[in-house]
Amino acid sequence: MKPADVCIAVLVALIWGLAFVAARIALDEFSPVLMTALRFAIAGAPCLFVRRPGVSWPLLIAISFTLFLGQFLAQAYGIAQGVPVGLSSVIVQSQALFTIAFAVIAFREWPTPMQTIGILIATLGLLMICGTVGYDFSVSAFAVLMISPVSFAIGNLLLRRAQDAPMFDLFAWLCLTSAIPLLALALVVDGAAPTWHAIAHMSLTGLICMLCLGGLSTCIAYWLWGRLLRDYPAAQVVPFALLVPFVGSAASSVVFSEKFGPLRLAGMVTVIGGIAVMLLSKRPQAIAEIA
């Protein structure tokens, strides 16, 4: 990779890691549904200037509801219900484990031996983290958060069917497709009056967090990431995502004084180690379906 593109990849990882902190701060002011809706409303603003890509509405909605709506709404609810920010950033990155597992089911792409080892390591790490559930956050909060990487993984596989679409245009429309139902859901779940009151009385801190989440983390960072994936093999780009949980955990320790017990810390490191083995190993070979 060119040095400039390496810097871009690191910058994207930093933005995504810090986005977990911005989300936690924003949740002090907005409900999980409203925060997620505002995030995608801001990120979907470019739809005013770009055409809808040549992707069918059913596929566009399916990708949007998994890769964006499902992933980030579950993430917001998990954090709002007490899952620590640093731990959340690790759990979300476990999507690599689920992506490989679902690829076996959908495309018969069997993992290589090294990827299988990585899956087992990451699974062990998740089990270690499960052993800490119930101390400072509930089982239900952890279960809700686990929807995020699962949804993320499904969205990754659906995104393959739209690879020929312009990346910036596609992500803008995916965001808009998520924002509309989320705004409607916010009106139903939170109520019209509280929703409009939260928007009308948004603080400067809240506005900055939403601009960072919507404009920087979602719109710009995803576009840059998509451009890197377009220009380089995934094996060169995707490992930079391993920086995200380190950034998220470090930032959470500084901003929120988040502490990690020995078992949870070991579990987090084990998950990241397993993901590293998966991502740095060779890509699995697609196996043709047997008629």
N, C-alpha and C positions, 0 to 999 in steps of 0.2 A: 504493500500500500504506500501511496505517496505520503510524505510527512504531514502535509496539510490535511489529508483525509484521516490520518491517525489522530491528529488533534481534534478533528470533527467528531470522530467516534468517541474519544475520551470526553469531549464536551457534552455530547448527548447523554452519556452515562452519568455525568455529574448532574445534568439538568434533571434526569429521571430520578436520581437518588434524592436530590433536594426537593423534588415534587412531593415526596411522601411527607416531608416536614410542612410544606405549604398546605397540603391537604389537611393535616392535623390542626393547623392554626385556623384554617377556614371553617372547619367543623365546629369551632367554638361560636361561630356566627350563623352558619347555615345548617339546615338539615342535610343528611347524606344525599337524599334525592335532589334537593335544590342545588346543592353544591355541584353534583355531577351534571345536572342539567345546564347550569351556567357555564361549566367547563366546556361542554360541547357546543353550546350556543356561541361562545366566543371563538372556539376553534372552527366552527362551521361558517363563520362570517365570509370567508373567501368564496363561498358558493354564489355570492352576489356578482362575482366577476368571472367565474369559471363555469363551463358547461358540465352537465352530468356526464361522467365517462360512459363508454359503451358497455355498461354492465347492466344486466337485467335487474328490475326492481326486487324480485324475490332474493336474488343473490346479494344485492346491495344491502337489503334489510337483514339477511341472515348474518353477513359479516359484521354489520354494524352492531347487531344485538348481542353478538358473542365477543368479538374482539374489543369493542368499546363499552357498550351499555352494560353488559353482564360483568365484564372484568372490573370496571371502575366503580360501578354501583356496589358490588359485593365488597370491594376493597374499602370504599367509604364507610359502609355499614360496619365492617369488621373493626376499623380504626375507631369509629364513633362508639362502639360497644366495649372499647378498652384494650384491644390488641395493640401492643406497643408498636410504634412506627418502625423501628429497626427490624423487629421480627416480621412485620408485615412485608417489608421489602424483600426479605429472604423467601417467604412463603410464595409471593407472587412469581418470583423467578423459578419456582419449581414447575412452572408451566412447561419447561423443557422436558421434564420427565413425562408429563401427560401428553405432550405433543408427539413424542416418540411412541408412546403406548397407543394413542389413537391412530397414528399412521399405520400401525400394524393391522388394525381393524379396517381402516378405510382404504388403504392403498397396498396392503400386503408388503409394507416396507419393514423387513425384519431388522432389528438392531444388531450391530456387530457385537462380537464378544466384549470388546472394551466398553461399548455403550451399555451392554447388559450389566457389566460390573458397576458402571456409573449409576445406573438405575437402582441397583441394590444398595449402593452407598447412600444415595439421596433418600431412598425410602427409609433406611436405617435412621438417617438424620431427622426425618419427619416424625418417626416413631419416638425418637428421643425428645423432640419438641412436644409431642403429645403428652409425654410424661410430666410436663410442667403446666399443662392446662388445668385451670381451676384455682390457681394460686392468685394471680392478679388479673385474670380475665376468664370468662365463662367458656364452657364447651360450645354453647350455641354461637358465641362470637367467633370462635375458631372455625366452626363448621361453615358459617356464613363466609368467612374470609377464604376458605378453601374453594368456594365457588369461583373465585377470581382466577386462579391459575387454570382451572378446568375450562372455564369459558374462554380464557386467553388461548389455550391450546386448540380448542375447536375453531376459533377464529383464525388461527394461523393456518390451519388446513384448508379452510374455506377460501382464504385469501389467495391460495394457489390458483384458483379458478378465475382470478381477475388480474393476473400478472401483467397482461398486455396493456392495462389501463394506465394513463398518466398518474404517477404516484401522488403528486400534490392534489390534483383534482379529485382522485379517488378518496383520499383521506378527508378532504374537506366535506365531501358529500356523505361519507360515513359518519362524520361528526354531526352534521345537520340531521341525518336520519335518526341519530340517537337523541339529539336535543329535543325534538318535537314531542315524542312520547314521554320523555322524562319530565318536561315542563307540565304536561297534562297530568302525569302521575303526582307531581309535587302539589298541584292544585287539589287533587283528590285526597292524598295522604296528609298533607300539612294543612290544607284549607286555603282558600283564595286570599283571605285577609292576612294571615300570617306570612304567606308567600310574598305578596306584594309589599308588606311591611318590611320584610327582610331585605328585599331588593332596594326599596326606596330609602331605607336607613342604613345602607351598606357603609361600613367604616372605610377609611383609607387603607387600613391593614387588610380588610376583607377584599377590597378592590385589587390591591397589589397581588394578593394570593391568587385571586381568580384570573387575573391577567397572566400570571406566571403559569398557572395550571392550564388555562385554555390556549393562550397565545404562544407561550414559550414551550412548555412541556408537551402539549398535545399537537398543536399545529406545526410549529417550526421543527421541533425535535423529531417527530415522526417523519416529517418530510425529508430531513437530513438523513435519517436512518434508512429510509426507503431508497434514497439516492445512492447511499453506500452499498446497499444490497443489490442495486441495479448494476453498479460499476465493478463490484468485486464478488468473488465466490463467498457464499454464506459462511463457510468455514473460517474465512479471514475476518469477517465482520462480527458475527454473533458472539464470539468469546468476550468482546468488549462489554457485553451486557453483564458479565460477572462483576464488573465494577459497581453496578447499581446497588446491590445490597450492602456493600462495604461503605459506600457514600451515605446511603440511607441510615445505616446503623451508627456511623460516626457522627453524622449531623444530629441524629436524635439524641445521642449521648451528650452532645454539647448544648443543644437547645432545650431539651426536656429532662436532662440528667438521667436518661434511661440506663438502667443497670441490667446486666445479664447474669443470671445464676450459672454455676458451672455446667449443669446438665443442658440448659437452654443454649448457652454459648457453644458447647460442644456439638449440640444438634445443628445449630446454625452453620457452624464451620463444616460439619459433615455434609449438610445439604449442598452448600456451595462447592465443596470438593467433588461431590458426586456429579453435580451439574457441569463442573469443569471437565471431568473425565468424559461425559457425554458429548459436550460441545467440541472438544479438542480431538475426539476420535474421528475416524473416517465415516463418511456418510453411508447409511445403510443402502443396500442394493434392493431395488424394487423386485418383488417376486410376482410373476404373472399368476393370475388366478387360475385355479384348476377348474375346467368346465365341469 
